[in-house]
């Protein structure tokens, strides 16, 4: 495929656009967690609805090529991990997030915005590679925030229950970032149907 050909074919473009837009919305909803006070139940409920919508969209992509299906599954995976993050925050009643987790949630929101912006229009392979590079850059920023957070928690044992709850939320946010990396890999691979998907 040349760089002038779209990443998403016209017959699957609407589904892929809706899937990417849903990821953007879900990441924005997760951003509500760093409000003070955060309404964990509302965030969790809204993400549960978006996860249902995402599942429906992923099913619609099942009849497409392997690359398009993989991209749809990867986008759905992001929404599932976002929903799980909200569920954990609600379960543990994490009322005030550590600064580093707020930073990571901001990075997740940026990834969501980039995904919605980059994958809602037919893209060529150059733009797919650009999107992947941007996701990897943001993933590095998130990894740096996680390292700082875990280093601080190593020495902070004043409130073990709160730390344990935030650690679970942090672990799931790491899964969110890995899921965005999977989307980026799938977007690049979808433009090269002759190559095996990772």
Backbone as ProteinMPNN parsed JSONL, in Angstrom:
{"seq_chain_A": "XXXXXXXXXXXXXXXXXXXXXXXXXXXXXXXXXXXXXXXXXXXXXXXXXXXXXXXXXXXXXXXXXXXXXXXXXXXXXXXXXXXXXXXXXXXXXXXXXXXXXXXXXXXXXXXXXXXXXXXXXXXXXXXXXXXXXXXXXXXXXXXXXXXXXXXXXXXXXXXXXXXXXXXXXXXXXXXXXXXXXXXXXXXXXXXXXXXXXX", "coords_chain_A": {"N_chain_A": [[0.827, -1.183, 0.0], [0.516, 2.218, -0.794], [1.557, 5.43, 0.571], [-0.474, 7.141, 0.004], [-2.82, 5.841, 0.175], [-5.747, 5.082, 2.123], [-5.664, 4.438, 5.677], [-7.869, 3.287, 6.834], [-10.381, 1.553, 5.244], [-13.075, 2.703, 3.078], [-15.464, 1.239, 3.478], [-15.236, 0.271, 6.041], [-14.687, 2.444, 7.458], [-16.516, 4.059, 8.947], [-17.15, 2.482, 11.239], [-14.601, 2.196, 12.402], [-14.021, 4.86, 12.879], [-16.011, 5.513, 14.743], [-15.242, 3.791, 16.792], [-12.695, 4.803, 17.504], [-13.457, 7.363, 18.291], [-15.01, 6.729, 20.504], [-13.047, 5.773, 22.23], [-11.668, 8.184, 22.68], [-13.686, 9.639, 24.022], [-14.029, 8.015, 26.294], [-11.52, 8.206, 27.558], [-11.573, 10.898, 28.211], [-13.69, 10.933, 30.044], [-12.558, 9.394, 32.096], [-10.76, 11.252, 33.008], [-12.226, 12.742, 34.781], [-11.781, 11.686, 37.243], [-9.788, 12.998, 38.657], [-10.959, 15.18, 39.729], [-11.908, 17.156, 42.564], [-14.32, 16.958, 44.952], [-14.117, 13.662, 43.536], [-16.552, 11.97, 41.606], [-16.792, 8.892, 41.823], [-18.598, 6.8, 41.294], [-20.232, 7.82, 39.248], [-18.349, 8.211, 37.192], [-17.534, 5.566, 36.802], [-19.975, 4.403, 35.988], [-20.525, 5.783, 33.6], [-18.358, 4.999, 32.052], [-18.863, 2.29, 31.887], [-21.097, 2.247, 30.207], [-19.942, 3.285, 27.869], [-18.164, 1.227, 27.365], [-19.909, -0.821, 26.65], [-20.93, 0.229, 24.269], [-18.554, 0.276, 22.821], [-18.022, -2.459, 22.611], [-20.092, -3.272, 20.936], [-19.382, -1.921, 18.588], [-16.908, -3.123, 18.037], [-17.781, -5.684, 17.417], [-19.068, -5.187, 15.009], [-16.928, -4.825, 13.353], [-15.947, -7.322, 12.892], [-16.319, -8.617, 10.465], [-14.476, -7.536, 8.795], [-11.142, -7.088, 7.339], [-8.253, -8.906, 8.641], [-6.438, -7.095, 9.747], [-8.041, -4.799, 10.22], [-9.864, -5.861, 12.024], [-8.15, -6.469, 14.155], [-7.352, -3.901, 14.874], [-9.809, -2.875, 15.715], [-10.307, -4.565, 17.932], [-8.166, -3.827, 19.551], [-8.721, -1.126, 20.09], [-11.112, -1.453, 21.499], [-10.065, -2.805, 23.682], [-8.678, -0.775, 25.038], [-10.801, 0.778, 26.049], [-11.988, -1.06, 27.773], [-9.97, -1.371, 29.731], [-9.913, 1.238, 30.701], [-12.46, 1.37, 31.818], [-12.153, -0.563, 33.843], [-10.204, 0.684, 35.422], [-11.683, 2.839, 36.453], [-13.601, 1.404, 37.897], [-12.0, 0.246, 39.885], [-11.078, 2.539, 41.215], [-13.499, 3.417, 42.222], [-14.226, 1.251, 43.858], [-12.192, 1.285, 45.8], [-12.544, 3.772, 46.811], [-10.885, 5.985, 46.227], [-10.209, 8.999, 47.026], [-8.508, 11.224, 46.785], [-6.106, 11.527, 44.426], [-2.691, 10.537, 44.005], [-0.159, 12.865, 42.983], [1.358, 11.949, 40.82], [-0.313, 10.015, 39.686], [-2.4, 11.608, 38.826], [-1.0, 12.958, 36.888], [-0.494, 10.834, 35.096], [-3.108, 10.192, 34.349], [-3.714, 12.495, 32.954], [-1.977, 12.105, 30.807], [-3.133, 9.822, 29.705], [-5.555, 10.945, 28.891], [-4.568, 12.622, 26.895], [-3.579, 10.713, 25.106], [-6.014, 9.565, 24.389], [-7.273, 11.731, 23.1], [-5.497, 12.073, 20.953], [-5.876, 9.634, 19.672], [-8.596, 9.731, 18.916], [-8.48, 11.938, 17.228], [-6.566, 11.168, 15.306], [-7.374, 8.684, 14.246], [-9.972, 8.902, 13.382], [-10.301, 9.778, 10.86], [-9.677, 8.776, 7.46], [-6.439, 7.519, 7.185], [-3.022, 7.656, 6.031], [-0.085, 5.533, 5.73], [2.057, 6.999, 6.695], [0.928, 8.777, 8.523], [-0.091, 6.904, 10.314], [2.276, 5.849, 11.354], [3.255, 8.16, 12.537], [1.326, 8.589, 14.516], [1.79, 6.301, 16.087], [4.408, 6.838, 17.003], [3.918, 9.062, 18.592], [2.256, 7.991, 20.586], [4.072, 6.202, 21.775], [5.919, 8.023, 22.795], [4.362, 9.332, 24.729], [3.825, 7.127, 26.331], [6.357, 6.653, 27.384], [6.597, 8.952, 28.962], [4.587, 8.4, 30.819], [5.638, 6.085, 32.004], [7.835, 7.198, 33.309], [6.522, 8.766, 35.229], [5.275, 6.727, 36.696], [7.549, 5.427, 37.74], [8.558, 7.397, 39.468], [6.404, 7.555, 41.21], [6.261, 4.949, 42.379], [8.725, 4.86, 43.614], [8.371, 6.793, 45.574], [6.271, 5.663, 47.046], [7.575, 3.504, 48.115], [8.893, 4.427, 50.313], [6.861, 5.574, 51.753], [4.802, 4.703, 54.154], [2.684, 5.413, 55.686], [-0.106, 5.332, 55.324], [-1.259, 2.567, 54.579], [-3.527, 1.317, 53.489], [-4.702, 3.217, 51.762], [-2.567, 3.56, 50.0], [-2.433, 0.983, 48.937], [-4.862, 0.835, 47.534], [-4.512, 2.903, 45.654], [-2.338, 1.86, 44.358], [-3.419, -0.33, 42.997], [-5.093, 1.036, 41.219], [-3.117, 2.43, 39.854], [-1.701, 0.289, 38.684], [-3.609, -0.605, 36.864], [-3.827, 1.622, 35.252], [-1.351, 1.484, 34.045], [-1.858, -0.725, 32.442], [-3.706, 0.453, 30.738], [-2.063, 2.219, 29.296], [-0.394, 0.361, 27.997], [-2.326, -0.788, 26.421], [-2.961, 1.311, 24.691], [-0.56, 1.356, 23.294], [-0.822, -1.051, 21.951], [-2.929, -0.411, 20.248], [-1.642, 1.477, 18.649], [0.327, -0.13, 17.417], [-1.373, -1.874, 16.037], [-2.626, -0.105, 14.305], [-0.557, 0.639, 12.598], [0.106, -1.889, 11.539], [-2.272, -2.516, 10.26], [-2.141, -1.146, 7.939], [-0.441, -2.592, 6.478], [-1.287, -5.185, 5.21], [-0.115, -7.565, 4.324], [1.748, -8.304, 6.151], [2.437, -10.046, 9.223], [0.331, -9.588, 12.092], [1.169, -8.073, 15.231]], "CA_chain_A": [[0.0, 0.0, 0.0], [1.282, 3.459, -0.793], [1.171, 6.338, 1.638], [-1.655, 7.907, -0.39], [-4.006, 5.034, 0.396], [-6.215, 5.282, 3.493], [-5.444, 3.405, 6.674], [-9.158, 2.644, 7.051], [-11.139, 1.547, 3.995], [-14.351, 3.415, 3.164], [-16.547, 0.407, 3.985], [-15.057, 0.046, 7.476], [-14.257, 3.707, 8.065], [-17.454, 4.539, 9.957], [-16.967, 1.71, 12.475], [-13.311, 2.55, 12.994], [-14.134, 6.238, 13.37], [-16.8, 5.474, 15.974], [-14.432, 3.127, 17.817], [-11.673, 5.752, 17.955], [-14.148, 8.438, 18.998], [-15.404, 6.182, 21.806], [-11.83, 5.783, 23.055], [-11.447, 9.563, 23.09], [-14.685, 9.987, 25.036], [-13.76, 7.255, 27.515], [-10.349, 8.799, 28.215], [-12.012, 12.173, 28.785], [-14.491, 10.618, 31.231], [-11.638, 8.988, 33.158], [-10.151, 12.465, 33.538], [-13.047, 13.264, 35.873], [-11.332, 11.102, 38.511], [-8.922, 13.871, 39.446], [-11.723, 16.266, 40.334], [-12.031, 17.065, 44.025], [-14.267, 15.497, 45.083], [-14.449, 12.903, 42.328], [-17.733, 11.112, 41.698], [-16.315, 7.622, 41.283], [-19.708, 5.997, 40.779], [-20.646, 8.38, 37.958], [-17.303, 7.904, 36.214], [-17.606, 4.13, 36.529], [-21.203, 4.123, 35.237], [-20.387, 6.318, 32.241], [-17.409, 4.162, 31.319], [-19.527, 1.009, 31.61], [-21.92, 2.462, 29.011], [-19.043, 3.414, 26.718], [-17.611, -0.108, 27.089], [-20.944, -1.553, 25.911], [-20.93, 0.765, 22.906], [-17.313, -0.168, 22.189], [-18.169, -3.885, 22.286], [-20.958, -3.355, 19.751], [-18.607, -1.473, 17.424], [-15.905, -4.154, 17.757], [-18.483, -6.786, 16.752], [-19.352, -4.787, 13.632], [-15.688, -4.904, 12.582], [-15.515, -8.715, 12.764], [-16.349, -9.048, 9.078], [-13.452, -6.831, 8.027], [-9.857, -7.787, 7.213], [-7.602, -9.214, 9.92], [-5.852, -5.866, 10.285], [-9.104, -3.935, 10.738], [-10.391, -6.527, 13.224], [-7.168, -6.295, 15.228], [-7.441, -2.509, 15.305], [-11.049, -2.758, 16.484], [-10.116, -5.232, 19.227], [-7.232, -3.029, 20.351], [-9.455, 0.055, 20.56], [-12.031, -1.92, 22.539], [-9.255, -3.126, 24.854], [-8.408, 0.467, 25.776], [-12.009, 1.164, 26.784], [-12.159, -2.027, 28.868], [-9.031, -1.031, 30.804], [-10.377, 2.496, 31.294], [-13.595, 1.016, 32.686], [-11.626, -1.256, 35.021], [-9.556, 1.698, 36.258], [-12.739, 3.563, 37.172], [-14.196, 0.477, 38.863], [-11.074, 0.118, 41.014], [-11.112, 3.798, 41.962], [-14.773, 3.431, 42.943], [-14.182, 0.219, 44.892], [-11.283, 1.683, 46.879], [-12.881, 5.131, 47.242], [-9.669, 6.802, 46.147], [-10.765, 10.352, 46.952], [-7.473, 12.153, 46.31], [-5.067, 10.767, 43.731], [-1.309, 11.03, 44.061], [0.153, 13.774, 41.87], [1.846, 11.189, 39.67], [-1.46, 9.379, 39.032], [-3.084, 12.69, 38.104], [-0.176, 13.175, 35.692], [-0.726, 9.728, 34.162], [-4.463, 10.342, 33.805], [-3.592, 13.526, 31.927], [-1.341, 11.47, 29.646], [-4.17, 8.964, 29.124], [-6.473, 11.833, 28.167], [-3.894, 13.063, 25.67], [-3.597, 9.558, 24.194], [-7.374, 9.441, 23.879], [-7.491, 12.813, 22.133], [-4.707, 11.752, 19.758], [-6.514, 8.498, 19.004], [-9.817, 10.214, 18.269], [-8.105, 12.857, 16.141], [-5.759, 10.505, 14.277], [-7.986, 7.497, 13.652], [-11.353, 9.106, 12.943], [-10.269, 10.097, 9.427], [-8.804, 7.841, 6.741], [-5.045, 7.944, 7.304], [-2.054, 6.857, 5.293], [0.889, 4.857, 6.583], [2.905, 8.002, 7.353], [0.208, 9.254, 9.7], [-0.159, 5.796, 11.268], [3.581, 5.806, 12.02], [3.328, 9.356, 13.385], [0.475, 8.304, 15.678], [2.49, 5.333, 16.93], [5.533, 7.518, 17.653], [3.37, 9.936, 19.633], [1.814, 7.124, 21.682], [5.263, 5.7, 22.466], [6.479, 9.143, 23.561], [3.508, 9.512, 25.901], [4.025, 5.958, 27.19], [7.606, 6.905, 28.114], [6.28, 9.94, 30.0], [3.822, 7.703, 31.853], [6.574, 5.209, 32.718], [8.611, 8.054, 34.204], [5.647, 9.116, 36.352], [5.114, 5.525, 37.511], [8.793, 5.194, 38.484], [8.594, 8.365, 40.573], [5.361, 7.199, 42.165], [6.619, 3.745, 43.115], [9.848, 5.212, 44.484], [7.825, 7.512, 46.73], [5.505, 4.723, 47.855], [8.497, 2.594, 48.797], [9.253, 5.03, 51.594], [5.668, 6.113, 52.399], [3.993, 3.608, 54.698], [1.784, 5.992, 56.683], [-1.485, 4.909, 55.08], [-1.095, 1.409, 53.701], [-4.774, 1.021, 52.784], [-4.82, 4.161, 50.649], [-1.516, 3.244, 49.033], [-2.811, -0.262, 48.255], [-5.912, 1.166, 46.576], [-3.939, 3.673, 44.549], [-1.445, 0.977, 43.6], [-4.254, -1.082, 42.051], [-5.487, 1.981, 40.17], [-1.91, 2.672, 39.064], [-1.416, -0.898, 37.866], [-4.549, -0.653, 35.74], [-3.446, 2.704, 34.336], [-0.258, 0.936, 33.224], [-2.502, -1.552, 31.419], [-4.295, 1.375, 29.762], [-0.997, 2.702, 28.413], [0.0, -0.753, 27.133], [-3.405, -0.969, 25.447], [-2.772, 2.333, 23.659], [0.55, 0.903, 22.451], [-1.371, -2.09, 21.072], [-3.682, 0.292, 19.202], [-0.667, 2.075, 17.731], [0.898, -1.218, 16.616], [-2.414, -2.384, 15.141], [-2.866, 0.906, 13.268], [0.529, 0.514, 11.622], [-0.01, -3.194, 10.884], [-3.471, -2.532, 9.413], [-1.781, -0.557, 6.648], [0.44, -3.548, 5.798], [-2.024, -6.436, 5.377], [0.686, -8.733, 4.003], [2.645, -8.617, 7.251], [1.715, -10.585, 10.375], [0.035, -8.647, 13.167], [1.852, -8.381, 16.48]], "C_chain_A": [[0.867, 1.24, 0.0], [0.767, 4.374, 0.287], [-0.051, 7.159, 1.281], [-2.943, 7.127, -0.161], [-4.435, 5.146, 1.851], [-5.872, 4.118, 4.4], [-6.727, 2.602, 6.871], [-9.953, 2.707, 5.757], [-12.488, 2.227, 4.188], [-15.441, 2.547, 3.789], [-16.412, 0.1, 5.468], [-14.74, 1.337, 8.213], [-15.195, 4.175, 9.165], [-17.274, 3.813, 11.283], [-15.666, 2.09, 13.167], [-13.345, 3.956, 13.573], [-14.902, 6.262, 14.687], [-16.01, 4.828, 17.111], [-13.379, 4.073, 18.38], [-12.295, 6.897, 18.736], [-14.576, 7.983, 20.387], [-14.214, 6.134, 22.753], [-11.551, 7.195, 23.562], [-12.412, 10.002, 24.175], [-14.387, 9.294, 26.361], [-12.566, 7.825, 28.275], [-10.714, 10.125, 28.866], [-12.832, 11.946, 30.052], [-13.578, 10.206, 32.382], [-10.981, 10.208, 33.799], [-10.94, 13.091, 34.67], [-12.609, 12.723, 37.228], [-10.457, 12.052, 39.319], [-9.629, 15.139, 39.917], [-11.776, 16.068, 41.847], [-13.342, 17.737, 44.428], [-14.663, 14.826, 43.766], [-15.688, 12.054, 42.589], [-17.389, 9.782, 41.03], [-17.431, 6.813, 40.635], [-20.164, 6.504, 39.414], [-19.634, 8.049, 36.867], [-17.382, 6.436, 35.807], [-18.827, 3.793, 35.674], [-21.088, 4.606, 33.792], [-19.429, 5.469, 31.411], [-18.0, 2.787, 31.018], [-20.394, 1.119, 30.358], [-21.057, 2.563, 27.757], [-18.425, 2.067, 26.351], [-18.618, -0.96, 26.319], [-20.99, -1.084, 24.457], [-19.706, 0.272, 22.145], [-17.398, -1.631, 21.767], [-19.027, -4.064, 21.037], [-20.188, -2.981, 18.487], [-17.585, -2.534, 17.029], [-16.544, -5.334, 17.036], [-18.752, -6.457, 15.287], [-18.111, -4.897, 12.748], [-15.234, -6.343, 12.33], [-15.494, -9.196, 11.321], [-15.289, -8.409, 8.207], [-12.169, -7.663, 7.949], [-9.248, -8.018, 8.593], [-7.03, -7.957, 10.564], [-6.882, -4.946, 10.893], [-9.711, -4.532, 12.004], [-9.453, -6.325, 14.408], [-7.202, -4.871, 15.765], [-8.695, -2.292, 16.148], [-10.928, -3.387, 17.859], [-9.213, -4.41, 20.134], [-7.917, -1.785, 20.907], [-10.424, -0.329, 21.673], [-11.263, -2.242, 23.822], [-8.928, -1.9, 25.688], [-9.61, 0.833, 26.636], [-12.243, 0.226, 27.965], [-11.224, -1.688, 30.028], [-9.39, 0.299, 31.464], [-11.54, 2.232, 32.244], [-13.105, 0.351, 33.971], [-10.932, -0.286, 35.969], [-10.59, 2.436, 37.09], [-13.394, 2.677, 38.226], [-13.311, 0.331, 40.097], [-11.062, 1.382, 41.862], [-12.386, 3.89, 42.791], [-14.743, 2.446, 44.105], [-13.329, 0.655, 46.084], [-11.569, 3.086, 47.411], [-11.636, 6.008, 47.308], [-10.103, 8.249, 45.927], [-9.771, 11.375, 46.431], [-6.352, 11.325, 45.701], [-3.699, 11.385, 43.966], [-1.036, 11.881, 42.825], [0.579, 13.016, 40.619], [0.707, 10.479, 38.933], [-2.289, 10.406, 38.265], [-2.34, 12.975, 36.8], [-0.43, 12.088, 34.649], [-2.125, 9.819, 33.551], [-4.481, 11.429, 32.736], [-2.967, 12.979, 30.652], [-2.341, 10.564, 28.928], [-5.169, 9.804, 28.327], [-5.855, 12.298, 26.852], [-3.846, 11.935, 24.64], [-4.979, 9.39, 23.569], [-7.691, 10.493, 22.836], [-6.751, 12.526, 20.829], [-5.353, 10.626, 18.956], [-7.755, 8.952, 18.249], [-9.485, 11.095, 17.068], [-7.436, 12.112, 14.983], [-6.491, 9.391, 13.547], [-9.436, 7.688, 13.242], [-11.431, 9.538, 11.491], [-9.397, 9.063, 8.732], [-7.369, 8.363, 6.743], [-4.153, 7.085, 6.426], [-1.019, 6.301, 6.267], [1.806, 5.836, 7.304], [2.233, 8.502, 8.624], [0.066, 8.156, 10.745], [1.145, 5.696, 12.051], [3.751, 7.001, 12.954], [2.514, 9.154, 14.66], [1.185, 7.352, 16.638], [3.641, 5.991, 17.683], [5.047, 8.404, 18.794], [2.903, 9.122, 20.836], [3.014, 6.61, 22.473], [5.927, 6.792, 23.294], [5.676, 9.355, 24.846], [3.645, 8.335, 26.87], [5.312, 6.1, 27.995], [7.382, 7.91, 29.238], [5.524, 9.286, 31.154], [4.728, 6.792, 32.671], [7.414, 6.004, 33.709], [7.788, 8.431, 35.433], [5.449, 7.918, 37.273], [6.369, 5.249, 38.336], [8.889, 6.133, 39.685], [7.582, 8.002, 41.655], [5.762, 5.999, 43.008], [7.813, 3.987, 44.036], [9.347, 5.923, 45.733], [7.062, 6.563, 47.637], [6.407, 3.771, 48.632], [8.829, 3.112, 50.195], [8.046, 5.541, 52.373], [4.779, 4.968, 52.861], [3.003, 4.121, 55.737], [0.358, 5.481, 56.536], [-1.477, 3.766, 54.069], [-2.352, 1.089, 52.903], [-4.942, 1.926, 51.57], [-3.8, 3.85, 49.571], [-1.881, 1.987, 48.242], [-3.884, 0.003, 47.198], [-5.365, 1.91, 45.377], [-2.996, 2.821, 43.714], [-2.242, 0.157, 42.583], [-4.704, -0.199, 40.894], [-4.297, 2.246, 39.248], [-1.562, 1.507, 38.162], [-2.338, -0.954, 36.648], [-4.285, 0.478, 34.752], [-2.257, 2.285, 33.47], [-0.826, 0.064, 32.108], [-3.15, -0.693, 30.336], [-3.228, 1.833, 28.771], [-0.514, 1.595, 27.484], [-1.061, -0.986, 26.05], [-3.318, 0.076, 24.338], [-1.611, 1.952, 22.734], [0.074, -0.181, 21.483], [-2.188, -1.478, 19.943], [-2.72, 0.854, 18.164], [-0.036, 1.015, 16.835], [-0.119, -1.739, 15.6], [-2.697, -1.401, 14.012], [-1.805, 0.824, 12.181], [0.389, -0.791, 10.841], [-1.209, -3.252, 9.944], [-3.191, -1.952, 8.039], [-0.856, -1.47, 5.855], [-0.185, -4.93, 5.906], [-1.223, -7.682, 5.068], [1.601, -9.159, 5.129], [1.844, -9.142, 8.427], [1.49, -9.504, 11.418], [0.77, -9.067, 14.421], [0.842, -8.67, 17.566]], "O_chain_A": [[1.858, 1.301, 0.728], [-0.303, 4.153, 0.855], [-0.622, 7.815, 2.151], [-4.035, 7.681, -0.288], [-3.587, 5.29, 2.732], [-5.797, 2.969, 3.965], [-6.682, 1.386, 7.053], [-10.179, 3.793, 5.223], [-12.99, 2.322, 5.307], [-16.263, 3.054, 4.553], [-17.392, -0.297, 6.098], [-14.548, 1.34, 9.429], [-14.737, 4.64, 10.209], [-17.246, 4.447, 12.338], [-15.638, 2.282, 14.383], [-12.769, 4.215, 14.63], [-14.503, 6.942, 15.633], [-16.098, 5.265, 18.259], [-13.189, 4.141, 19.594], [-11.73, 7.353, 19.73], [-14.514, 8.757, 21.342], [-14.352, 6.42, 23.943], [-11.233, 7.384, 24.736], [-12.014, 10.658, 25.138], [-14.481, 9.908, 27.424], [-12.598, 7.916, 29.502], [-10.222, 10.443, 29.949], [-12.685, 12.684, 31.027], [-13.794, 10.619, 33.521], [-10.68, 10.2, 34.993], [-10.398, 13.883, 35.441], [-13.023, 13.248, 38.262], [-10.385, 11.931, 40.542], [-8.995, 16.057, 40.436], [-11.697, 14.943, 42.34], [-13.482, 18.95, 44.271], [-15.449, 15.369, 42.989], [-15.846, 11.489, 43.671], [-17.653, 9.571, 39.846], [-17.248, 6.218, 39.573], [-20.451, 5.707, 38.52], [-20.004, 7.658, 35.76], [-17.307, 6.102, 34.625], [-18.733, 2.992, 34.743], [-21.508, 3.91, 32.868], [-19.654, 5.246, 30.221], [-17.668, 2.184, 29.998], [-20.426, 0.199, 29.54], [-21.394, 2.003, 26.714], [-18.187, 1.788, 25.176], [-18.237, -1.731, 25.439], [-21.077, -1.894, 23.534], [-19.799, -0.102, 20.976], [-16.911, -2.006, 20.701], [-18.729, -4.901, 20.185], [-20.32, -3.632, 17.451], [-17.406, -2.821, 15.846], [-15.932, -5.924, 16.146], [-18.675, -7.332, 14.425], [-18.226, -5.045, 11.531], [-14.244, -6.564, 11.632], [-14.724, -10.097, 10.986], [-15.205, -8.699, 7.014], [-12.119, -8.795, 8.43], [-9.665, -7.412, 9.581], [-7.124, -7.774, 11.777], [-6.651, -4.367, 11.954], [-10.035, -3.807, 12.945], [-9.896, -6.047, 15.522], [-7.094, -4.657, 16.972], [-8.651, -1.609, 17.171], [-11.39, -2.816, 18.847], [-9.458, -4.303, 21.335], [-7.715, -1.431, 22.068], [-10.545, 0.381, 22.671], [-11.752, -1.982, 24.922], [-8.902, -1.975, 26.917], [-9.461, 1.159, 27.813], [-12.651, 0.669, 29.038], [-11.642, -1.716, 31.186], [-9.188, 0.463, 32.667], [-11.602, 2.796, 33.336], [-13.586, 0.666, 35.059], [-11.054, -0.415, 37.187], [-10.403, 2.635, 38.29], [-13.706, 3.141, 39.322], [-13.808, 0.297, 41.222], [-11.037, 1.307, 43.09], [-12.366, 4.377, 43.922], [-15.182, 2.767, 45.209], [-13.698, 0.425, 47.236], [-10.916, 3.54, 48.351], [-11.374, 6.677, 48.308], [-10.336, 8.674, 44.795], [-10.152, 12.297, 45.71], [-5.724, 10.518, 46.385], [-3.567, 12.601, 44.108], [-1.607, 11.65, 41.759], [0.215, 13.384, 39.502], [0.743, 10.349, 37.71], [-2.815, 10.115, 37.191], [-2.949, 13.203, 35.754], [-0.564, 12.38, 33.461], [-2.301, 9.551, 32.362], [-5.179, 11.303, 31.729], [-3.373, 13.342, 29.548], [-2.394, 10.538, 27.698], [-5.577, 9.425, 27.229], [-6.531, 12.362, 25.825], [-4.045, 12.167, 23.448], [-5.103, 9.109, 22.376], [-8.303, 10.196, 21.809], [-7.297, 12.708, 19.741], [-5.376, 10.656, 17.725], [-7.945, 8.603, 17.084], [-10.129, 11.006, 16.023], [-7.71, 12.396, 13.817], [-6.259, 9.172, 12.358], [-10.076, 6.735, 12.797], [-12.528, 9.654, 10.944], [-8.474, 8.525, 9.343], [-7.113, 9.502, 6.352], [-4.478, 5.939, 6.116], [-1.07, 6.565, 7.469], [2.283, 5.544, 8.4], [2.873, 8.636, 9.667], [0.098, 8.441, 11.942], [1.131, 5.484, 13.264], [4.324, 6.871, 14.036], [2.96, 9.506, 15.752], [1.185, 7.566, 17.85], [3.832, 5.732, 18.871], [5.69, 8.486, 19.841], [3.128, 9.519, 21.979], [2.98, 6.583, 23.703], [6.443, 6.52, 24.378], [6.249, 9.537, 25.92], [3.589, 8.52, 28.086], [5.357, 5.711, 29.162], [7.91, 7.745, 30.337], [5.784, 9.578, 32.321], [4.604, 6.728, 33.894], [7.677, 5.54, 34.819], [8.3, 8.417, 36.552], [5.453, 8.069, 38.495], [6.269, 4.877, 39.505], [9.258, 5.714, 40.782], [7.855, 8.121, 42.85], [5.619, 6.029, 44.23], [7.905, 3.392, 45.11], [9.847, 5.679, 46.831], [7.184, 6.639, 48.86], [6.027, 3.287, 49.699], [9.02, 2.337, 51.132], [8.184, 5.908, 53.54], [4.088, 4.342, 52.057], [2.533, 3.354, 56.578], [-0.313, 5.226, 57.536], [-1.662, 3.972, 52.87], [-2.26, 0.637, 51.762], [-5.283, 1.461, 50.482], [-4.113, 3.871, 48.381], [-1.669, 1.925, 47.031], [-3.821, -0.543, 46.097], [-5.7, 1.604, 44.232], [-2.867, 3.029, 42.508], [-1.802, -0.031, 41.448], [-4.699, -0.621, 39.738], [-4.441, 2.282, 38.026], [-1.174, 1.702, 37.01], [-1.912, -1.303, 35.548], [-4.495, 0.315, 33.55], [-2.16, 2.677, 32.307], [-0.348, 0.1, 30.975], [-3.148, -1.059, 29.161], [-3.454, 1.837, 27.561], [-0.249, 1.85, 26.309], [-0.738, -1.334, 24.915], [-3.571, -0.234, 23.174], [-1.672, 2.196, 21.529], [0.511, -0.228, 20.333], [-2.151, -1.963, 18.812], [-2.943, 0.728, 16.96], [0.121, 1.229, 15.633], [0.224, -2.01, 14.449], [-2.979, -1.812, 12.887], [-2.111, 0.925, 10.993], [0.537, -0.801, 9.619], [-1.171, -3.96, 8.937], [-3.916, -2.229, 7.083], [-0.52, -1.177, 4.707], [0.338, -5.777, 6.63], [-1.603, -8.769, 5.502], [2.174, -10.247, 5.086], [0.697, -8.74, 8.623], [2.327, -8.623, 11.613], [0.976, -10.256, 14.663], [1.222, -8.954, 18.702]]}, "name": "protein", "num_of_chains": 1, "seq": "XXXXXXXXXXXXXXXXXXXXXXXXXXXXXXXXXXXXXXXXXXXXXXXXXXXXXXXXXXXXXXXXXXXXXXXXXXXXXXXXXXXXXXXXXXXXXXXXXXXXXXXXXXXXXXXXXXXXXXXXXXXXXXXXXXXXXXXXXXXXXXXXXXXXXXXXXXXXXXXXXXXXXXXXXXXXXXXXXXXXXXXXXXXXXXXXXXXXXX"}
